[in-house]
Amino acid sequence: MQDHLLRFYGFDIFKIARETGMGWVVGQHQISFIRPVSLMETVRIKTRLLSYSKHAILIESLMLDAENEWIRSLLWTEYFHYDLKKKSVSAHDKEYLEFFEKIHLPHQGDLNFELRNLQIRNTEITKYKQ
């Protein structure tokens, strides 16, 4: 995800951490393994920003097969904006909130992890539709 942010948006989280002392830390993971993945199998990871707030962001990651056809796993990760010097959660700057507004792709309706997992599992045996 970090390399994607840098490549497509020029958003370098490591540079931000070095220069400002601010970063993001994982607060929570929710994961569902949907279809098995073989050892050394090539997979693709698709991520999107589901939501954001004053202090946190929620990222959805889908692991798919190399052909982008079958969903293998679903992961939701909540990251908290964190002051590395003070060792505490911190509010996002206005510029981050504006950036998040431009790139976030929320789900339709009020969807939690359990409902999203069921939605994926009930979609033609997890065939991915773009």
Backbone as JSON Lines, residues from 0, in Angstrom:
{"i":0,"aa":"M","n":[0.81,-1.18,0.0],"ca":[0.0,0.0,0.0],"c":[0.87,1.26,0.0]}
{"i":1,"aa":"Q","n":[1.95,1.25,0.79],"ca":[2.79,2.43,0.89],"c":[3.42,2.8,-0.45]}
{"i":2,"aa":"D","n":[3.86,1.78,-1.19],"ca":[4.48,2.06,-2.49],"c":[3.44,2.58,-3.49]}
{"i":3,"aa":"H","n":[2.22,2.13,-3.38],"ca":[1.13,2.6,-4.24],"c":[0.83,4.07,-3.96]}
{"i":4,"aa":"L","n":[0.77,4.43,-2.68],"ca":[0.53,5.83,-2.31],"c":[1.63,6.74,-2.86]}
{"i":5,"aa":"L","n":[2.85,6.28,-2.77],"ca":[3.97,7.07,-3.26],"c":[3.94,7.17,-4.78]}
{"i":6,"aa":"R","n":[3.74,6.05,-5.45],"ca":[3.78,6.02,-6.91],"c":[2.66,6.83,-7.56]}
{"i":7,"aa":"F","n":[1.45,6.67,-7.06],"ca":[0.3,7.29,-7.73],"c":[-0.12,8.64,-7.15]}
{"i":8,"aa":"Y","n":[0.25,8.92,-5.9],"ca":[-0.2,10.15,-5.27],"c":[0.94,11.02,-4.73]}
{"i":9,"aa":"G","n":[2.18,10.5,-4.8],"ca":[3.3,11.25,-4.24],"c":[3.2,11.39,-2.72]}
{"i":10,"aa":"F","n":[2.49,10.47,-2.08],"ca":[2.25,10.51,-0.64],"c":[3.21,9.54,0.03]}
{"i":11,"aa":"D","n":[4.27,10.07,0.61],"ca":[5.35,9.26,1.17],"c":[5.23,9.23,2.7]}
{"i":12,"aa":"I","n":[4.65,8.16,3.23],"ca":[4.43,8.09,4.67],"c":[5.74,8.01,5.46]}
{"i":13,"aa":"F","n":[6.78,7.47,4.85],"ca":[8.07,7.37,5.55],"c":[8.74,8.74,5.63]}
{"i":14,"aa":"K","n":[8.64,9.52,4.58],"ca":[9.18,10.89,4.58],"c":[8.41,11.74,5.59]}
{"i":15,"aa":"I","n":[7.1,11.57,5.61],"ca":[6.28,12.32,6.57],"c":[6.71,11.99,8.0]}
{"i":16,"aa":"A","n":[6.92,10.71,8.28],"ca":[7.35,10.31,9.62],"c":[8.71,10.91,9.98]}
{"i":17,"aa":"R","n":[9.65,10.86,9.03],"ca":[10.99,11.42,9.28],"c":[10.94,12.92,9.52]}
{"i":18,"aa":"E","n":[10.2,13.62,8.69],"ca":[10.22,15.08,8.72],"c":[9.28,15.7,9.75]}
{"i":19,"aa":"T","n":[8.19,15.04,10.06],"ca":[7.21,15.65,10.97],"c":[7.07,14.91,12.3]}
{"i":20,"aa":"G","n":[7.56,13.68,12.36],"ca":[7.38,12.9,13.57],"c":[5.97,12.35,13.71]}
{"i":21,"aa":"M","n":[5.21,12.39,12.61],"ca":[3.84,11.89,12.61],"c":[3.75,10.67,11.71]}
{"i":22,"aa":"G","n":[2.89,9.74,12.07],"ca":[2.71,8.55,11.25],"c":[1.36,7.93,11.54]}
{"i":23,"aa":"W","n":[1.2,6.7,11.12],"ca":[-0.04,5.95,11.36],"c":[0.33,4.6,11.95]}
{"i":24,"aa":"V","n":[-0.4,4.2,12.95],"ca":[-0.17,2.9,13.58],"c":[-1.45,2.07,13.48]}
{"i":25,"aa":"V","n":[-1.28,0.77,13.41],"ca":[-2.42,-0.13,13.31],"c":[-3.13,-0.17,14.66]}
{"i":26,"aa":"G","n":[-4.43,0.07,14.61],"ca":[-5.24,-0.03,15.8],"c":[-5.98,-1.36,15.86]}
{"i":27,"aa":"Q","n":[-6.35,-1.86,14.67],"ca":[-7.13,-3.09,14.63],"c":[-7.09,-3.69,13.23]}
{"i":28,"aa":"H","n":[-7.06,-5.03,13.19],"ca":[-7.22,-5.79,11.95],"c":[-8.47,-6.65,12.08]}
{"i":29,"aa":"Q","n":[-9.2,-6.79,10.98],"ca":[-10.26,-7.78,10.87],"c":[-9.99,-8.51,9.57]}
{"i":30,"aa":"I","n":[-9.9,-9.84,9.64],"ca":[-9.54,-10.6,8.44],"c":[-10.44,-11.82,8.29]}
{"i":31,"aa":"S","n":[-10.73,-12.12,7.03],"ca":[-11.49,-13.32,6.71],"c":[-10.79,-14.02,5.55]}
{"i":32,"aa":"F","n":[-10.43,-15.29,5.78],"ca":[-9.82,-16.09,4.72],"c":[-10.94,-16.78,3.97]}
{"i":33,"aa":"I","n":[-11.06,-16.48,2.7],"ca":[-12.23,-16.91,1.93],"c":[-11.93,-18.12,1.05]}
{"i":34,"aa":"R","n":[-10.82,-18.09,0.35],"ca":[-10.4,-19.21,-0.49],"c":[-8.92,-19.46,-0.23]}
{"i":35,"aa":"P","n":[-8.48,-20.7,-0.28],"ca":[-7.07,-20.99,0.0],"c":[-6.13,-20.41,-1.06]}
{"i":36,"aa":"V","n":[-4.92,-20.14,-0.63],"ca":[-3.83,-19.7,-1.51],"c":[-2.72,-20.73,-1.38]}
{"i":37,"aa":"S","n":[-2.19,-21.16,-2.5],"ca":[-1.11,-22.16,-2.49],"c":[0.23,-21.5,-2.21]}
{"i":38,"aa":"L","n":[1.15,-22.28,-1.71],"ca":[2.5,-21.82,-1.47],"c":[3.11,-21.31,-2.77]}
{"i":39,"aa":"M","n":[3.67,-20.12,-2.74],"ca":[4.34,-19.47,-3.88],"c":[3.37,-19.05,-4.99]}
{"i":40,"aa":"E","n":[2.09,-19.07,-4.73],"ca":[1.11,-18.61,-5.71],"c":[1.18,-17.08,-5.82]}
{"i":41,"aa":"T","n":[1.1,-16.58,-7.03],"ca":[1.08,-15.14,-7.24],"c":[-0.32,-14.62,-6.93]}
{"i":42,"aa":"V","n":[-0.38,-13.55,-6.15],"ca":[-1.66,-12.93,-5.81],"c":[-1.57,-11.43,-6.08]}
{"i":43,"aa":"R","n":[-2.7,-10.81,-6.14],"ca":[-2.8,-9.36,-6.27],"c":[-3.52,-8.82,-5.04]}
{"i":44,"aa":"I","n":[-3.11,-7.63,-4.63],"ca":[-3.74,-6.98,-3.5],"c":[-4.37,-5.67,-3.99]}
{"i":45,"aa":"K","n":[-5.64,-5.51,-3.72],"ca":[-6.34,-4.26,-4.06],"c":[-6.76,-3.61,-2.76]}
{"i":46,"aa":"T","n":[-6.46,-2.33,-2.64],"ca":[-6.8,-1.61,-1.42],"c":[-7.63,-0.39,-1.74]}
{"i":47,"aa":"R","n":[-8.39,0.02,-0.75],"ca":[-9.11,1.28,-0.87],"c":[-9.39,1.86,0.5]}
{"i":48,"aa":"L","n":[-9.46,3.16,0.52],"ca":[-9.78,3.88,1.74],"c":[-11.3,3.9,1.89]}
{"i":49,"aa":"L","n":[-11.79,3.17,2.88],"ca":[-13.23,3.08,3.09],"c":[-13.79,4.3,3.82]}
{"i":50,"aa":"S","n":[-13.06,4.73,4.84],"ca":[-13.54,5.87,5.62],"c":[-12.36,6.52,6.34]}
{"i":51,"aa":"Y","n":[-12.63,7.72,6.8],"ca":[-11.62,8.44,7.56],"c":[-12.32,9.35,8.55]}
{"i":52,"aa":"S","n":[-11.58,9.72,9.57],"ca":[-12.11,10.61,10.6],"c":[-10.99,11.54,11.06]}
{"i":53,"aa":"K","n":[-11.28,12.29,12.07],"ca":[-10.29,13.24,12.6],"c":[-9.01,12.53,13.05]}
{"i":54,"aa":"H","n":[-9.14,11.28,13.53],"ca":[-8.0,10.57,14.1],"c":[-7.62,9.26,13.41]}
{"i":55,"aa":"A","n":[-8.47,8.74,12.51],"ca":[-8.24,7.39,12.01],"c":[-8.64,7.25,10.54]}
{"i":56,"aa":"I","n":[-8.12,6.19,9.93],"ca":[-8.53,5.8,8.58],"c":[-8.82,4.3,8.59]}
{"i":57,"aa":"L","n":[-9.72,3.89,7.7],"ca":[-10.07,2.47,7.58],"c":[-9.8,2.03,6.15]}
{"i":58,"aa":"I","n":[-8.92,1.04,6.0],"ca":[-8.5,0.53,4.69],"c":[-9.06,-0.87,4.49]}
{"i":59,"aa":"E","n":[-9.62,-1.11,3.3],"ca":[-10.03,-2.46,2.91],"c":[-8.99,-3.0,1.94]}
{"i":60,"aa":"S","n":[-8.55,-4.22,2.19],"ca":[-7.61,-4.91,1.3],"c":[-8.24,-6.22,0.86]}
{"i":61,"aa":"L","n":[-8.26,-6.44,-0.43],"ca":[-8.71,-7.7,-1.0],"c":[-7.51,-8.42,-1.59]}
{"i":62,"aa":"M","n":[-7.31,-9.68,-1.23],"ca":[-6.31,-10.51,-1.88],"c":[-7.03,-11.31,-2.95]}
{"i":63,"aa":"L","n":[-6.52,-11.22,-4.18],"ca":[-7.12,-11.92,-5.31],"c":[-6.09,-12.8,-5.98]}
{"i":64,"aa":"D","n":[-6.57,-13.71,-6.82],"ca":[-5.63,-14.51,-7.61],"c":[-4.98,-13.62,-8.66]}
{"i":65,"aa":"A","n":[-3.99,-14.15,-9.37],"ca":[-3.21,-13.36,-10.34],"c":[-4.07,-12.82,-11.48]}
{"i":66,"aa":"E","n":[-5.19,-13.46,-11.77],"ca":[-6.06,-13.03,-12.87],"c":[-7.16,-12.07,-12.41]}
{"i":67,"aa":"N","n":[-7.14,-11.69,-11.15],"ca":[-8.16,-10.79,-10.59],"c":[-9.56,-11.38,-10.67]}
{"i":68,"aa":"E","n":[-9.68,-12.68,-10.56],"ca":[-11.0,-13.3,-10.66],"c":[-11.59,-13.72,-9.33]}
{"i":69,"aa":"W","n":[-10.77,-14.29,-8.46],"ca":[-11.27,-14.89,-7.23],"c":[-10.71,-14.2,-6.01]}
{"i":70,"aa":"I","n":[-11.6,-13.8,-5.13],"ca":[-11.18,-13.18,-3.87],"c":[-10.71,-14.28,-2.94]}
{"i":71,"aa":"R","n":[-9.51,-14.09,-2.4],"ca":[-8.92,-15.07,-1.49],"c":[-9.08,-14.66,-0.03]}
{"i":72,"aa":"S","n":[-8.97,-13.35,0.23],"ca":[-9.18,-12.89,1.61],"c":[-9.62,-11.44,1.63]}
{"i":73,"aa":"L","n":[-10.22,-11.09,2.74],"ca":[-10.69,-9.73,3.0],"c":[-10.02,-9.26,4.28]}
{"i":74,"aa":"L","n":[-9.48,-8.06,4.26],"ca":[-8.82,-7.48,5.44],"c":[-9.27,-6.04,5.6]}
{"i":75,"aa":"W","n":[-9.72,-5.69,6.77],"ca":[-9.97,-4.29,7.12],"c":[-8.94,-3.92,8.19]}
{"i":76,"aa":"T","n":[-8.26,-2.81,7.97],"ca":[-7.27,-2.33,8.93],"c":[-7.6,-0.89,9.3]}
{"i":77,"aa":"E","n":[-7.69,-0.65,10.59],"ca":[-7.9,0.71,11.09],"c":[-6.55,1.24,11.56]}
{"i":78,"aa":"Y","n":[-6.16,2.38,11.01],"ca":[-4.91,3.04,11.38],"c":[-5.24,4.33,12.13]}
{"i":79,"aa":"F","n":[-4.47,4.59,13.16],"ca":[-4.62,5.83,13.9],"c":[-3.46,6.76,13.59]}
{"i":80,"aa":"H","n":[-3.78,8.05,13.41],"ca":[-2.76,9.06,13.19],"c":[-2.04,9.23,14.52]}
{"i":81,"aa":"Y","n":[-0.71,9.15,14.48],"ca":[0.05,8.99,15.71],"c":[1.23,9.94,15.75]}
{"i":82,"aa":"D","n":[1.39,10.62,16.87],"ca":[2.54,11.48,17.1],"c":[3.65,10.61,17.67]}
{"i":83,"aa":"L","n":[4.68,10.36,16.86],"ca":[5.76,9.46,17.26],"c":[6.61,10.03,18.39]}
{"i":84,"aa":"K","n":[6.65,11.35,18.5],"ca":[7.45,11.97,19.58],"c":[6.7,11.94,20.91]}
{"i":85,"aa":"K","n":[5.42,12.28,20.87],"ca":[4.62,12.3,22.1],"c":[4.05,10.93,22.46]}
{"i":86,"aa":"K","n":[4.11,10.01,21.47],"ca":[3.58,8.66,21.66],"c":[2.09,8.69,22.02]}
{"i":87,"aa":"S","n":[1.34,9.41,21.18],"ca":[-0.1,9.5,21.4],"c":[-0.83,9.73,20.08]}
{"i":88,"aa":"V","n":[-2.1,9.37,20.07],"ca":[-2.94,9.6,18.91],"c":[-3.09,11.1,18.71]}
{"i":89,"aa":"S","n":[-3.12,11.5,17.44],"ca":[-3.18,12.93,17.11],"c":[-4.19,13.15,16.0]}
{"i":90,"aa":"A","n":[-4.75,14.33,15.94],"ca":[-5.71,14.67,14.89],"c":[-4.99,14.83,13.55]}
{"i":91,"aa":"H","n":[-5.68,14.43,12.48],"ca":[-5.15,14.64,11.13],"c":[-5.14,16.13,10.81]}
{"i":92,"aa":"D","n":[-4.11,16.55,10.1],"ca":[-4.07,17.92,9.6],"c":[-5.14,18.09,8.52]}
{"i":93,"aa":"K","n":[-5.53,19.32,8.28],"ca":[-6.54,19.64,7.27],"c":[-6.13,19.09,5.9]}
{"i":94,"aa":"E","n":[-4.83,19.19,5.56],"ca":[-4.37,18.72,4.24],"c":[-4.58,17.21,4.08]}
{"i":95,"aa":"Y","n":[-4.43,16.44,5.15],"ca":[-4.67,14.99,5.07],"c":[-6.15,14.71,4.87]}
{"i":96,"aa":"L","n":[-7.0,15.42,5.61],"ca":[-8.44,15.22,5.46],"c":[-8.89,15.55,4.05]}
{"i":97,"aa":"E","n":[-8.33,16.59,3.45],"ca":[-8.66,16.95,2.07],"c":[-8.18,15.87,1.1]}
{"i":98,"aa":"F","n":[-6.99,15.32,1.33],"ca":[-6.46,14.24,0.5],"c":[-7.35,13.0,0.62]}
{"i":99,"aa":"F","n":[-7.72,12.64,1.85],"ca":[-8.57,11.47,2.07],"c":[-9.92,11.63,1.36]}
{"i":100,"aa":"E","n":[-10.45,12.84,1.39],"ca":[-11.73,13.09,0.73],"c":[-11.64,12.81,-0.77]}
{"i":101,"aa":"K","n":[-10.51,13.11,-1.37],"ca":[-10.32,12.9,-2.81],"c":[-10.19,11.42,-3.18]}
{"i":102,"aa":"I","n":[-9.62,10.61,-2.29],"ca":[-9.31,9.22,-2.68],"c":[-10.19,8.17,-2.03]}
{"i":103,"aa":"H","n":[-11.04,8.55,-1.09],"ca":[-11.81,7.49,-0.41],"c":[-12.92,6.97,-1.31]}
{"i":104,"aa":"L","n":[-13.14,5.65,-1.2],"ca":[-14.15,4.93,-1.98],"c":[-15.0,4.12,-1.02]}
{"i":105,"aa":"P","n":[-15.99,4.75,-0.42],"ca":[-16.81,4.03,0.57],"c":[-17.74,3.03,-0.09]}
{"i":106,"aa":"H","n":[-18.19,2.07,0.69],"ca":[-19.21,1.13,0.24],"c":[-20.56,1.84,0.26]}
{"i":107,"aa":"Q","n":[-21.48,1.33,-0.54],"ca":[-22.84,1.85,-0.52],"c":[-23.54,1.37,0.75]}
{"i":108,"aa":"G","n":[-24.22,2.27,1.41],"ca":[-24.98,1.89,2.59],"c":[-24.1,1.74,3.82]}
{"i":109,"aa":"D","n":[-24.73,1.29,4.88],"ca":[-24.04,1.11,6.16],"c":[-23.52,-0.32,6.24]}
{"i":110,"aa":"L","n":[-22.25,-0.5,5.96],"ca":[-21.67,-1.83,5.86],"c":[-20.59,-2.0,6.92]}
{"i":111,"aa":"N","n":[-20.7,-3.05,7.73],"ca":[-19.64,-3.36,8.66],"c":[-18.86,-4.56,8.11]}
{"i":112,"aa":"F","n":[-17.83,-4.97,8.82],"ca":[-16.97,-6.04,8.33],"c":[-17.74,-7.35,8.13]}
{"i":113,"aa":"E","n":[-18.57,-7.7,9.07],"ca":[-19.3,-8.96,8.97],"c":[-20.23,-8.98,7.76]}
{"i":114,"aa":"L","n":[-20.92,-7.87,7.52],"ca":[-21.8,-7.78,6.35],"c":[-21.0,-7.8,5.05]}
{"i":115,"aa":"R","n":[-19.88,-7.11,5.03],"ca":[-19.03,-7.11,3.84],"c":[-18.51,-8.53,3.56]}
{"i":116,"aa":"N","n":[-18.11,-9.23,4.58],"ca":[-17.64,-10.6,4.43],"c":[-18.75,-11.48,3.84]}
{"i":117,"aa":"L","n":[-19.95,-11.36,4.37],"ca":[-21.09,-12.13,3.84],"c":[-21.39,-11.74,2.39]}
{"i":118,"aa":"Q","n":[-21.31,-10.45,2.1],"ca":[-21.54,-9.98,0.73],"c":[-20.57,-10.64,-0.23]}
{"i":119,"aa":"I","n":[-19.3,-10.68,0.13],"ca":[-18.28,-11.29,-0.73],"c":[-18.52,-12.79,-0.87]}
{"i":120,"aa":"R","n":[-18.78,-13.45,0.23],"ca":[-18.98,-14.9,0.2],"c":[-20.22,-15.31,-0.6]}
{"i":121,"aa":"N","n":[-21.2,-14.44,-0.68],"ca":[-22.43,-14.75,-1.4],"c":[-22.41,-14.29,-2.86]}
{"i":122,"aa":"T","n":[-21.28,-13.81,-3.34],"ca":[-21.17,-13.32,-4.71],"c":[-20.53,-14.39,-5.57]}
{"i":123,"aa":"E","n":[-21.34,-15.21,-6.2],"ca":[-20.88,-16.25,-7.13],"c":[-19.58,-16.91,-6.69]}
{"i":124,"aa":"I","n":[-19.6,-17.46,-5.53],"ca":[-18.43,-18.16,-4.99],"c":[-17.2,-17.25,-5.0]}
{"i":125,"aa":"T","n":[-17.4,-16.02,-4.61],"ca":[-16.34,-15.01,-4.44],"c":[-15.66,-14.59,-5.73]}
{"i":126,"aa":"K","n":[-16.34,-14.68,-6.85],"ca":[-15.76,-14.18,-8.1],"c":[-15.74,-12.65,-8.01]}
{"i":127,"aa":"Y","n":[-14.61,-12.07,-8.33],"ca":[-14.42,-10.62,-8.21],"c":[-14.99,-9.9,-9.4]}
{"i":128,"aa":"K","n":[-15.79,-8.89,-9.13],"ca":[-16.36,-8.04,-10.18],"c":[-15.87,-6.63,-9.97]}
{"i":129,"aa":"Q","n":[-15.2,-6.08,-10.95],"ca":[-14.66,-4.73,-10.82],"c":[-15.71,-3.69,-11.07]}
